[in-house]
């Protein structure tokens, strides 16, 4: 069997999306007339994900220190801080209303992209959300800071 792929197969399985390869650091809306509904954020541990509605988006700040870049996005009362390299790609996607998701990349994939990044992908090394998920959950549940007033006995 020949080692070549048909044009149709190349459209279905694009480079970087095949089996066994690492997923991309971001995804965008494929239809140019459609707009992303929310920004889905995945953390490296694979056990946390959050959505930030673009309807609450109010702006960004893009900082470039000599060693890394930071992209800070504001969504209503929340902030999302993205740290890495080549984050201008994300800024373009945000301006066009196409950014669907981002994810932290494992260190190995960061190093590989740092050496050879032909597709000009952003390299996302860290993502932080403020206030954090646990703080919001405590607020929703009505829990207070029990450590400050705990005597070691149950409340009656």
N, C-alpha and C positions, 0 to 999 in steps of 0.2 A: 504494500500500500504506500503511495507517495506521501512524503512529509509535508506537502503543501496543503493549505486550507483554502476553501472556496471563499469568494467574496461575501456570500451570504453568511457563512460560518464566522467570518471575521467581524461582521456587523453584530452578530449575536454575542460572541465571546470576544470582547475587546482585550487588548493587552492590559495586564494588571487586574483583570477581573476573572481570570481563569481559576481553576481549582488548585488549591495548595499555595496560592499566592496571597500575600498580605492585602487586606482591603485598603482603600485609599483613605487619606486623612479627612476628606470632606466629600460630600455629594451635593449636587445641585439639581434644580428642577430641569428636566430634559426638554420640556416644551418651552419654547421661547416666549410664548404668549401667556404662560401660566406663572403664577407667583407662589413662592413657598409660603405655607401656612404657619409653620413654626420651625424653630431651630432645635433639632434633636442633638443632644450632647451625650456622648458615651465616654466614660472614664476607662482607664487602662485595665482596671481589675475586672471589667465585664459585669460587675454586679450593681453598677449605678448608671442610671441614665435619667436625664431631665429634658423637658421641653420648654422652650422660651417662645412665647407667641410673638410673631412679628407685629401684631396689632399693638403690642405694648412697647415696641422698639422706639427709643428716643434719640439715639446717637451713639457715636463711637469715638474713641481716642486711640491713635496708633502711635506707640512710642518705640523708638529704635535706639537701644543702648548698643554699645559697640559689640557686645557678645551675643545678645539675643533681642528679639522684638517682643512687644506686648501689644495686644489688641484688646481694648476694654470696651465692651458693649453694654449699654444701659437698656433694660427692659422694665419700665415702670419703676417699682421700688427695688428691683434686683439688678445686680451687675454680674457680668460674666467676663472673666479675665483669661485670655488665651495667650500662652507663651510659646515661642518657637522661632522659626526662621521662614522667610519668604511668605509672610502673612498678607502681603499686598494682593495675592490671588484671592484671599477671602474678602478683602475690602471690595474688590471688583464685583464679586458674587453678591455681596450685600447691597451695593449700589444698584445692581440690576434686579434685586429682589428674587434671586435664584437660589440662595444658599439654604439647603435642607438640613444638613447634619455635619458635625465635626466629631473627631475622636482623637484621643491621645494615642500616640504611637509608641510601640515598644522601643527601647533604646537601640536594639539591633537595627530596626527599620529606620530609625532616625539617622544612624551612622551611614547606612547604605544610601539613603537619599542625600545625605550631606556630601557623599563622594561623587555620586552620579545622579543628577535629577533632571533628566532630559524632558520630562513632562511638566517641569516647573511646578511641582506640587508643594503646598505648604508643609512644613515640618512642625507638627504640633507636639511639643514636649510636655506641656502641662496645661490643665484647665481647672480653674477655680470659680465657684459660684458664691456670691454674697447676697443676702445671708445664706448660710449653708442649709441644705435640705433638712437636717436634723433640727435646726433652730426653727424652721418654718413648721415642721411637724409638731414640735412642742407647743408652739403658739396655737396651732389649730386644735390640738387636744386639750389646751388649757392648762398644761403642766407648768409649774413654777420651778425655780431653781431650788430643789429640795436640799442641796448640800449646804446652803447658807443658813437654813433654819432647822435642820434635822437634829434631833436629840438622841436618835437611836431607838426611840419608841414609836410605835405606830400611832397615827393621829386618831382620835376618837370623836 
